Structures are given as structure tokens and as C-alpha cells.
Amino acid sequence: MIHKHVRSLTTTLTTACLVLSSLGDAWAAKAPNPAEGYNTTTPIKHVVVIFQENVSFDHYFGTYPYANNPASEPAFHADPKTPRVNNLLSSGLLTENPNSVQPFRLDRVQAVTCDQNHNYGPEQKSFNLGAMDKFPEFVGQGTSVAFPCADFGKGNGIVMGYYDGNTVTALWNYAQHFAMSDDSFGTQFGPSTPGALNMISGNTAGAVLSSGNPGGNIAGGASSGAIIGDPRPAGDDCNPAGKTYVSFPSGTTNVGDLLNTANFTWGWFQGGFRATSVSGGVATCAAASVGLAGSIGDYIPHHEPFQYYPETANLHHLPPSSPAAIGTSDQAKHQYDLQDFFTALADGQLPAVSFLKAAFDGHPGYSDPLDEQEFLVDTINKIQFSPFWRDTAVIIAYDDSDGWYDHVMDPIINQSQVTDDFLTGVGLCGGNDRTTWTIKSRTNPLSSALSKITGAWEGLATVPPMRKREHWTACLTSPVERGLLSFCSIQ
């Protein structure tokens, strides 16, 4: 399936604007979309954030724009005018690397790999005071008896692997047609939850332990404070048992609160969010998908950041009251199943702001770049062939690096000092490594998903921590992983 999408990708990107007029009649009878009437600071009326998982910039773009092009795989040939990017190839680190294992190409048939260690402390240790030379020792994760996985004989050295345009073909093709930035960073070391929270609020501080072990989940092992691990959102019916559960106090602001105050349409759309059954008012989320890595449960609670905040949490996974209510304030509280996004798009009711979270989100272990790209291309094609493409920005963002090697050390803006920190010494920390972002629109590249959203509409307030931070914040309150894979249309 991915082969078909990739081969037709260039044609789709370059001809989308030509076919919109012929599709106009099919959309003419749709009800008016309120988002089209909001006053905006740019021509953009809709922002779609596709929030992916666990990729560093060099892991996907280490040799861009040059691919190996073996005969058995989809070929990639870049435009000769492709700008130079800051990656392993241009920095000379493919063969003269300070790590104990040299970077190596992962083939297309090696799409499914071990998940790497992307915990808060080990990631900092892998940076080794900025030398960027201890990745196999501290975050490399090969196969083991307890956790068997595909490391292709590299053991912990698998962390030095990278893909090229023969595997991440769709993303490399997008980079050819849209603007890509190689100088954007996350805001905090650590796994998925801090990255997701930072994207919607610019802050992870103030979380309160409900139950479980705070060690490795809240800074310093305290009962309240900044989230540094993957505690689950307290009260979510679909939480796994035996974990640590936290929430934020009522009144803690995220971008959803700002959109609600402005009465703008928006939603978080996640695979598997819809309850498969309800008993005694308690939902069960048992939807599953089958990919190259096998069968996986679709819904992962700690990947759903709005569930941590009382004002935006839909803890019982209630559906929207009707398809027409998608994007508006009702019992769903703007938290939806992924299918609801496509329903709204087909009905001509694309919200002003949409966050998409797929089951196949690229996270090593249960997902992979091929399944990930099939979702990305299918979703972006649907948006491109809708009348909203002309005024929509699509951002592909990644929550963290998974620990995958990236050679760039971020600037240290604000430091944190807790016992979990190791970047510049025991109890000392600065930033994080690059991840990959993507932006597709008809305007200029964006500095961040949150600042794009808060700056796009007139009268929309700014989440307080973002007023001074934007890219950079303290280790404990925002990520710093390089890789804004930013795409803006050149049509």
C-alpha cells in the first residue's frame, strides 16, 4: 500500500491545486464551516497537527538529500537545487563519529526495530556534557530475553541507525516540495508525555500524583511537580492497571482552554479513543490494528495530553453528541476518535485546530516508518483534495527522539537542577536533542505548533509560559529536540 502512495506522491502534491476546482461542486452543498469566518492574522484558517512519535532528525534525515537507491527499493532522486541541511552527511560524522559505534544505514526491510531508551536521565547522559558520544552506552537498546526485538545484530549500537529516502520516501518527497527546517528543538528530555504536554501548554510543571510511584515520573520523585516520565492521566477509563497516575489542578491552562474561551472549533483526534464497550458507565478501549510489527492496541492514554487537565478531559470516552457537533463544546469535550476527524472533513466541517494521533505513529517497537507514512500520506492526500487545502497548515511533529542518535547539541537556555538531571553534571540539566517536525501550508515555516496556533487567530490569548519561551524552556518544563521538519507549500 505504501508503495502506491509514495509513487503517486509527487503528482498529488503538484496537481492538488488544479483539481480543487473540479471538486468544488461536490462540496458546494455542505453547511457553512464556522472556522472559515474567524478573523486570522494570516490566510491560514485551519491548523492540523499530526503528532507522531519518537524520531530524531538524523534518524530520518541523516543523509538527506542523498539516498543509497538499491535496485529493489523505491528510488529517491533529489532536485539538484536542494539546499544543504545540517545532518550526519554534511557534518562528516558518518565515518568519523565519536560514538563507540559508527552510524549505519537501516534498510527498508529493517523498518521494525527495537524501541530505544528515551528516559529523562539516560538521554542526558548520552549527551555527555555536549560531546554527543555516549548514545550506545546510555540509550541504545538491543534485543534481550526479557524484551526481544529486532536489533539486526547491532545490540545497543542499533541506536546509531538511520533511514534514507528509500525507506522514508514520502517524508523526503515532502521535503522536496515544502520548506524543511533542520534547526528546531523540543523542550524537554524524556519520553512521550512531557513532549505531548509541552505541545499543548508549553509546561509540564504542577502535576499532582493521584496514585503509584512518582520516581521517574515527577521530578525528584515528589508527589507534585514537573512531569519527566510517562505517568498516565488519572481517571481515564482506558488506563492500564498498575501504573502511576497524575493530573493537573483545575485551572491549569492549555491551548484547548484558550480555544474554548474564544469559542473556536477544535479537537484532539486519537486512534482507538472511541469506547468499544461501556459497562456501568466505564469505557473499554479495545480497538486494535495490525501492522508490520504485529497487532497493537490503538489507544495509548499517556499519548493523550488533554486527558491530564480537568477542563478538557473526557475520561469516560463519551462520543460527540452528533457528527455535526465535532469540534464544538459538548459531552466529548473536544476529545475524539481519529475517525471523527475524517467524518468532519468529509462533512465540510474541518475544525480551526485539529490534533491527530494515529495508532501507527512511528514509535519503534509497535510502529515503523512504513506504516507511519501510509497513514501520513493517506491523511494529507484527503486534506489536499478538500477545499480546505488552500488555507490549511499541516504540521507533522514528533514528541521525542526515542533516544535515536542525533549529532546536534541544543543551546542551553534555562537549566533545571533536580536529582534526575545529568546533562552537565549530577543534578544539572539544560535542553534536549532534535526531533522531526513537518509543516505544510501556503505560508512561511512555523516556529512551533503552539505558537502557530496561539498566533494565528485574532483575539486568541497565549498560554502564559509560551510568552517568553516559545522554543526554549527549562528541562523540566519544556523539550529541546532538534528537527522541525517544517513544510510550507511552494505552489
C-alpha positions in Angstrom: 0.0 0.0 0.0 2.8 2.4 0.9 4.5 1.8 -2.5 1.4 3.1 -4.3 1.2 6.2 -2.1 4.8 7.0 -2.5 4.9 6.6 -6.2 2.0 8.9 -6.7 3.1 11.4 -4.1 4.8 14.0 -6.3 1.9 14.1 -8.7 -0.5 14.6 -5.8 1.4 17.4 -4.4 1.9 19.3 -7.6 -1.6 18.8 -9.0 -3.8 19.3 -5.9 -4.4 22.9 -6.7 -5.5 22.0 -10.2 -8.2 19.6 -9.2 -9.8 21.6 -6.5 -11.9 23.5 -8.9 -13.4 20.3 -10.3 -14.2 19.1 -6.8 -15.9 22.3 -5.9 -19.4 21.1 -7.0 -19.2 18.1 -4.7 -18.5 20.4 -1.7 -20.9 23.2 -2.6 -23.9 21.8 -0.7 -22.0 21.5 2.6 -23.2 23.6 5.6 -21.0 26.7 6.2 -17.9 26.0 8.3 -17.6 28.4 11.2 -13.8 28.3 11.1 -13.8 30.0 7.7 -15.3 33.1 9.3 -12.8 33.5 12.1 -10.6 36.6 11.9 -7.0 35.3 11.4 -3.6 37.1 11.3 -2.6 35.1 8.1 -4.5 33.4 5.3 -4.5 30.2 7.3 -7.9 29.2 8.6 -7.1 25.7 9.7 -4.2 24.1 11.5 -3.8 20.3 11.5 -1.1 19.0 13.8 -0.2 15.3 13.1 1.6 14.3 16.3 4.0 11.4 15.7 6.3 9.5 18.0 10.0 9.0 18.8 12.2 10.1 15.8 15.3 12.2 15.9 16.2 14.4 12.9 19.3 12.4 11.9 17.3 9.1 12.2 15.1 10.1 9.3 17.3 12.8 7.5 20.9 11.8 8.3 21.9 11.6 4.6 19.2 13.8 3.0 19.0 14.5 0.1 21.2 11.5 -0.9 19.7 8.0 -0.8 21.5 4.7 -1.4 18.9 3.6 -4.1 19.4 -0.2 -4.2 17.6 -1.7 -7.2 15.0 -3.5 -5.0 13.7 -0.4 -3.3 11.8 2.8 -4.3 14.4 5.2 -5.7 14.8 8.8 -4.5 16.5 11.4 -6.6 16.6 15.0 -5.2 16.3 18.2 -7.1 19.9 19.4 -7.8 19.0 22.7 -6.1 18.0 21.1 -2.8 19.5 23.2 0.0 22.2 21.7 2.2 20.9 20.5 5.7 22.8 20.1 8.9 22.9 16.3 9.2 25.3 13.4 9.5 26.4 13.6 5.9 27.1 17.3 5.8 28.9 17.3 9.2 31.2 14.4 8.2 30.0 12.2 11.0 29.0 9.2 9.0 32.5 7.6 9.2 34.4 9.8 11.7 31.9 9.6 14.6 32.9 10.0 18.3 30.5 7.3 19.4 31.6 3.7 20.0 29.5 2.6 17.0 29.6 4.4 13.7 26.2 5.5 12.1 24.8 3.0 9.7 22.0 2.8 7.2 18.9 0.8 8.1 17.4 -0.9 5.0 13.7 -0.7 4.1 13.3 -4.4 5.2 14.6 -3.3 8.6 11.7 -0.9 9.3 10.7 -2.6 12.5 13.3 -2.1 15.2 13.8 -2.1 19.0 12.5 0.8 20.9 15.4 2.8 22.4 15.8 4.1 25.9 14.3 7.6 25.9 14.0 8.2 29.6 14.8 11.6 31.1 18.2 10.8 32.8 19.7 8.4 30.3 19.0 10.8 27.4 21.0 13.5 29.2 23.9 11.0 30.0 24.1 10.1 26.3 24.9 13.8 25.5 28.0 13.6 27.8 28.4 17.3 28.5 27.7 18.1 24.9 30.2 15.7 23.4 27.3 13.7 21.9 29.3 10.5 22.1 27.6 8.1 24.6 24.5 7.1 22.8 25.1 3.3 22.6 26.2 3.3 26.3 23.2 5.1 27.8 20.2 5.0 25.4 21.0 2.1 23.0 18.5 -0.7 23.4 19.1 -4.1 21.7 17.3 -7.3 22.0 17.2 -9.2 25.3 15.5 -12.3 26.8 13.1 -10.1 28.6 12.4 -7.8 25.7 13.1 -9.5 22.4 13.2 -7.1 19.4 14.9 -6.5 16.1 18.4 -5.1 16.5 19.9 -6.7 13.4 23.0 -7.9 15.3 23.9 -4.4 16.4 22.9 -4.8 20.1 22.8 -1.4 21.8 24.5 0.0 18.7 21.2 0.0 16.9 20.7 3.5 18.3 23.1 4.8 15.7 21.0 3.5 12.8 19.3 5.9 10.3 17.0 5.6 7.3 17.3 7.3 4.0 14.9 8.2 1.1 14.4 4.6 0.1 12.5 3.9 3.4 11.2 7.4 4.5 10.4 8.1 0.8 7.2 10.0 1.5 8.8 12.4 4.0 11.8 13.0 1.8 9.5 13.8 -1.1 7.5 16.2 1.1 10.8 17.9 1.9 11.4 18.4 -1.8 8.1 20.2 -2.3 7.8 22.1 1.0 10.2 24.0 3.2 12.2 22.0 5.8 14.0 23.4 8.9 16.8 21.5 10.5 17.2 23.8 13.4 14.2 23.3 15.6 14.3 21.6 19.0 11.9 20.2 21.5 11.8 21.5 25.1 12.5 18.7 27.5 14.4 15.4 27.8 12.3 12.3 28.4 9.5 10.2 26.8 6.1 10.9 25.2 4.1 12.5 28.0 6.4 15.6 28.5 6.5 16.2 24.8 2.7 16.0 24.4 2.1 18.3 27.4 4.6 20.8 26.2 3.0 20.9 22.7 -0.4 21.9 24.1 0.7 24.0 27.1 4.4 24.8 27.0 4.7 23.5 30.5 4.9 20.2 32.5 5.0 21.7 36.0 2.3 21.5 38.6 1.2 17.9 38.1 -0.2 16.2 41.2 0.2 12.5 42.0 -3.0 10.5 42.3 -1.5 7.1 42.9 1.5 5.0 42.1 5.3 5.7 42.2 6.4 9.2 41.5 10.0 8.2 40.9 11.0 8.7 37.3 7.6 10.3 36.7 7.6 13.5 38.6 10.9 15.4 39.1 12.8 14.5 42.2 10.2 11.7 43.0 7.9 14.3 44.6 4.2 14.0 44.9 3.7 17.1 42.8 5.9 18.9 40.3 7.1 18.7 36.7 6.4 15.5 34.7 9.6 13.9 33.4 8.2 10.4 32.6 5.1 8.6 31.3 2.5 8.7 34.2 -1.0 8.0 33.0 -3.8 10.6 33.1 -5.7 9.9 36.4 -9.2 8.7 36.0 -9.0 7.7 32.3 -11.3 4.6 32.0 -8.9 3.1 29.5 -5.8 3.3 31.6 -3.7 0.1 32.0 -3.5 -1.2 35.6 -0.5 -0.9 37.9 0.9 2.3 36.6 1.4 5.8 38.1 -1.4 8.3 37.6 -1.3 12.1 37.7 -3.4 15.1 36.7 -3.1 18.9 36.8 -5.2 21.0 39.2 -8.3 22.7 37.9 -7.5 26.0 36.2 -4.2 24.8 34.7 -4.2 26.3 31.2 -3.7 24.5 27.9 -4.4 25.7 24.4 -7.7 23.9 24.4 -8.9 26.3 27.2 -7.9 29.3 25.0 -9.7 27.9 22.0 -12.8 27.2 24.2 -12.7 30.8 25.6 -12.6 32.1 22.1 -15.4 29.7 21.0 -13.3 28.3 18.2 -13.8 24.8 16.8 -11.0 22.3 17.7 -10.4 18.7 18.6 -7.8 16.1 19.6 -8.5 13.0 17.4 -6.8 9.8 18.5 -6.9 6.3 17.1 -8.8 3.9 19.4 -10.3 6.7 21.6 -13.9 5.6 20.9 -15.0 3.1 23.5 -15.6 -0.4 22.2 -17.9 -1.2 25.1 -19.3 0.5 28.2 -20.3 -1.2 31.4 -21.6 0.7 34.4 -20.6 3.9 32.7 -17.0 2.8 32.4 -15.5 2.6 28.9 -13.2 -0.1 27.5 -11.0 0.9 24.6 -10.1 -2.4 22.9 -9.7 -1.3 19.3 -6.5 -2.8 17.7 -4.6 -2.6 14.4 -2.2 -4.9 12.6 1.0 -3.6 11.1 4.5 -4.8 10.3 5.2 -5.1 14.0 2.1 -7.2 14.7 -1.1 -6.4 16.4 -1.3 -3.4 18.7 -3.9 -1.7 20.9 -4.8 1.6 19.2 -5.4 3.8 22.3 -2.4 4.8 24.5 -3.6 7.0 27.4 -0.3 8.8 28.1 -0.2 10.0 24.5 -3.4 12.0 25.0 -2.3 15.2 26.8 -5.7 16.9 27.2 -6.8 14.0 29.4 -4.5 15.3 32.2 -6.4 18.6 32.5 -9.9 18.6 34.2 -11.4 21.2 31.9 -10.5 19.2 28.7 -10.5 15.6 29.9 -13.1 13.2 28.5 -12.3 10.4 31.0 -15.2 8.2 30.0 -14.6 8.5 26.3 -18.0 9.9 25.5 -18.6 10.3 21.8 -19.7 13.6 20.3 -23.5 14.2 20.6 -23.7 14.1 16.8 -21.4 14.3 13.8 -22.4 18.0 13.4 -21.1 18.6 17.0 -17.5 17.6 16.2 -15.2 20.5 17.0 -17.8 22.2 19.3 -18.2 22.0 23.1 -20.4 19.1 24.2 -20.0 15.9 26.2 -16.9 14.9 24.3 -15.0 18.0 25.5 -13.2 18.1 22.1 -11.6 14.6 22.6 -12.5 12.3 19.8 -11.7 9.1 17.9 -9.5 9.6 14.9 -12.3 8.6 12.6 -14.3 11.6 13.8 -11.7 13.8 12.0 -12.4 12.2 8.7 -16.1 12.5 9.3 -15.8 16.2 10.0 -13.5 16.7 6.9 -15.9 14.8 4.6 -18.9 16.9 6.0 -17.1 20.1 5.2 -16.6 20.9 8.9 -12.8 20.8 9.4 -12.2 22.5 12.8 -10.0 25.5 13.1 -7.4 23.4 15.0 -7.1 19.6 14.8 -4.6 17.4 16.6 -4.3 13.9 15.0 -2.8 10.9 16.8 -2.6 7.7 14.8 -2.1 4.1 16.1 0.8 3.8 13.7 2.7 6.9 14.7 6.2 5.8 14.0 7.1 4.7 17.6 9.7 1.9 17.4 8.6 -1.4 18.9 4.9 -1.2 17.9 5.1 1.0 14.8 7.6 1.7 12.0 8.3 4.3 9.3 6.4 2.4 6.5 3.1 2.0 8.4 3.6 5.6 9.7 4.0 7.0 6.2 1.0 5.2 4.9 -1.1 7.0 7.5 0.6 10.3 6.8 0.2 10.2 3.0 -3.4 9.0 3.1 -4.4 11.7 5.6 -2.6 14.5 3.9 -4.0 13.5 0.5 -7.5 13.7 1.9 -6.8 17.2 3.2 -5.2 18.2 -0.1 -8.2 17.1 -2.1 -10.6 19.0 0.1 -11.5 22.7 -0.4 -9.7 23.5 2.8 -6.2 22.8 1.5 -5.9 26.4 0.2 -6.0 27.8 3.7 -4.7 24.9 5.9 -1.3 24.4 7.6 -0.4 20.8 8.3 2.3 20.3 10.9 3.9 16.9 11.4 5.5 16.9 14.8 7.3 14.3 16.9 7.0 14.2 20.7 10.6 13.0 21.4 13.6 11.4 19.8 13.2 7.9 21.3 16.9 8.2 22.1 18.0 7.8 18.5 21.3 9.4 17.7 21.4 13.0 16.6 24.6 14.9 16.4 23.5 18.4 17.3 23.6 19.7 20.9 20.9 22.4 21.6 21.6 25.8 23.0 21.1 25.8 26.8 18.5 28.5 27.6 17.2 27.6 31.1 18.7 24.9 33.4 16.9 22.7 35.9 18.6 21.2 39.0 16.9 18.1 40.4 18.3 14.7 41.2 17.1 13.3 37.9 19.4 15.6 35.9 22.7 14.5 34.4 23.4 16.7 31.4 26.1 19.0 32.7 26.7 17.1 36.0 24.7 15.3 38.6 21.5 17.3 39.3 22.2 19.7 36.4 20.4 19.9 33.0 19.9 22.2 30.0 17.9 21.0 26.9 17.4 18.0 24.6 18.1 16.6 21.1 16.4 17.2 17.8 13.1 15.7 16.8 11.4 15.9 13.4 8.6 18.4 12.6 6.8 19.0 9.4 4.7 21.9 8.3 2.7 22.0 5.1 0.9 25.2 4.1 0.9 28.1 1.7 2.7 30.4 4.2 6.1 30.6 5.9 7.6 27.9 8.2 6.3 27.9 11.8 8.4 28.3 14.9 6.3 25.8 16.9 2.9 24.2 16.9 1.7 26.0 20.0 2.9 29.5 18.9 1.4 28.9 15.5 -2.0 28.2 17.0 -1.9 31.0 19.5 -0.7 33.5 17.0 -3.0 32.5 14.1 -6.3 34.0 15.2 -7.0 37.5 16.3 -8.0 37.8 19.9 -6.7 34.3 20.9 -4.7 34.6 24.2 -1.3 33.0 24.6 -0.6 30.2 27.1 1.4 32.1 29.8 4.7 30.0 29.7 4.9 30.5 26.0 5.1 34.2 26.1 8.8 34.1 26.9 9.8 30.6 25.9 8.5 29.5 22.5 11.3 27.1 21.5 13.3 27.1 24.7 12.3 26.4 28.3 13.8 24.7 31.3 14.5 20.9 31.1 11.6 20.3 33.4 9.1 22.5 31.8 9.6 22.2 28.0 11.6 19.8 25.4 14.6 20.8 23.1 15.0 18.1 20.4 16.3 19.3 17.1 14.2 18.7 14.0 11.5 21.0 12.8 10.7 19.1 9.6 8.8 22.2 8.5 7.0 22.1 5.2 5.3 25.1 3.6 3.8 24.9 0.1 5.7 26.5 -2.8 2.7 26.4 -5.1 
